Amino acid sequence: MPPITTYTDVLPLRAIAFQLLFLILAIAIEAAVLNVRLDLGRKVSMQYAATINLFTTVLGWIVFFVVEPLLPEPSRRMVIEYVFFGIKSIPTIMIGVGFAIFLATFLLKLQGIEWLELLLEKNKVAEKKSDEPPKFKGRRQQQNPVFEIEANRPLAVLWANAFSFTAISIILAIRILVPPLPVPR
């Protein structure tokens, strides 16, 4: 009689659970940052964060399943073991790949917000240009553009992406550094 196959043998439940955890965490963090930095409402910032995170996640998995068969066998095996089973160390190449993924998701999220606004037919705020000489705002505010009051969308998306990637990296580090509890049998 052939062995009985369970869903845990076929479905990577651990990978699915971590992906859902990372999505919920990223949506919450990025919505808070977009709410504060872009002065959006809570509901709108949550919708934007959820939409762009789902978009980048789906696109990321599509890219993974397209690129994975093209990798050489040792790299392919390492990536599959890391993504679906978890490994206890991070090779140097994975850090570089992680940084590339960070930049790619930043650009995708930035473009995703623009596409979302076009889809929702939001009017872009026209930049105000005044011919008046700038008033005295203090030495520090005149020299440092970080203290500008205007919302800067790329910077806000970069901060949101950085905060969510930092939180996910901390969870991954805890997962690697803390030994798993023994399962009673």
N, C-alpha and C positions, 0 to 999 in steps of 0.2 A: 504494500500500500504506500503511495507517495506521501511525503510529509505534508502536513497542513500548513499553508501559507497564511499568515495573518497580515493585517494592514500595516503593522509596524515593520514587517519585512520589506514592504513595497514602498510605502509612503515615508518620506523623511520627516517624521513628526517633530523632531527636535529642531530642524531647520525651519519648518513652518512656524513653530512656536516662537523661535527667536526673531524671525522676520516680522511677525505680528507685534511682538514686544518692541522691536526697533521702530516700526511704523508708528505705533501709538506714542512712543516717547518722542520721536522726531516731530510728529504733528503737534504735540502739546508744546514743545519747546519753541518750534518755529512760529507757531501761532502767537505765542506770547511776545516774541521778538518783533514780529511783523506788526502786532498791535501797538507796541510802544514806539518802534522806530518809524513806521509809516503812518501812524495815527489813524489806523483803520479801526473799525468797531470790532468787538470780540468775535461776533458771529462771522463777519466777513473775513477776518484774519484766520479764523479756524477753517473756513471753507477754502480759502486760498492755500493754506498750509496742507490741508488734506488732499486737495486736488493735485498740487504739484508733487507731493510726496508719493501719491499713488501712481502718477504719471512716470516719475523717475524710477520707481521700483519696478513697474511693469516693463519699462524700456530696459532697465538693467538686467532683468531676468532674461529678456529676449536676447540681449547681447551676450549674456553668459552662455545660453544654450546654442547660439550660433558660433561663438568663438571656441568653446570647450572642445568640440571634436577636431578642431584645427591645431590644437596644441600638441607638442611632442609628448610621448607616453609618460615620461617621469613627471613633467609639469602637469599634465592632465590628471594623473593620479593624485598629485599633491593638492591640486585645486579641489578635486572632488572630495578628498578626505577632509580638507579644511572646511569646505562649505557644508557638507552633509553630515560628517561625523565628528568634526572638531579635532584639532591636533593640539599638542601641548607646547609647541614652540612656534614662533613666527619667523620664517626666513626673511632675510634682508630684502629680497625681491618683492615680497608681499607688502612691505612698508612703502616701497615705491609705487606699487600697483594701487595701494590704498590712497596715496596722495593723488595719483592720476584720477582715481574714482571720485575723490573729493572735488577736484577741479571740474571734472565732467558733470557731476551732479549740480555744482554751483551754476555752471553755464546753462544746463537744462532747466533748472528751477527759475533762473532769471528769464530765460526765453519762455518758459511755461507761464509765468505771471503775465508777460506781455500778450501771449496768445489767449490767456484766460480773459484779460481785459478786452481784447478785440472781440472775443466770442460773446462776452457779456455786453459789448458796446458801451464800455465806460469811456467817458471823455477824459483825455489827458489834460492835466493842469498845465496851462500855458505858463511858460517861464516869464516872470515879470522883469522887464528891462526898464530901468529908470535912468534918466539922464542927470539926475541929481547927484551931487557929490556925496560920498558916504559920510554919514554922521559919525561922530566920535563914539565908538563902542567899547573903548578900553583897548589897551595895548595887546592883551592876550587874545581877545576875540578877533582883532584885525589880522593878526599874524597866523593864527592856527585855524585851518578850515574845519577841524573836528567840532568846534563850538558853533557851527552854523545851525540855524534853526530849521532850514529847509530839509525836507525829507530826501534822502538819497537812496533810491531803490536798490542799486547794485550793492551798496555798502550794507543795507539792511538785510538783503538776501545772503550776502557773504557772512554776516554775523550769525544769522539764523542757521545757516548751514554749518558754520564752525561750531556753534554751541551744540547742535544735535549730533554732529560727528564726534565731538569730545565726549558727550554722554555715552554714546554707543561704544566708543573706544574704551571708556572706563569699564563698562559692562563686559566687554570682550576680555579686558585685562584681568578682571575678577574671575571670569570663567576659566582663563588659562592658569592663573596663579593659585587659585583656591582648589584644592583637591576635591573631587566629588565624594559625596557621602556613600558609604557602602549600601548596596541594596539588599535588604533582608530576603532570604529565600525560604 
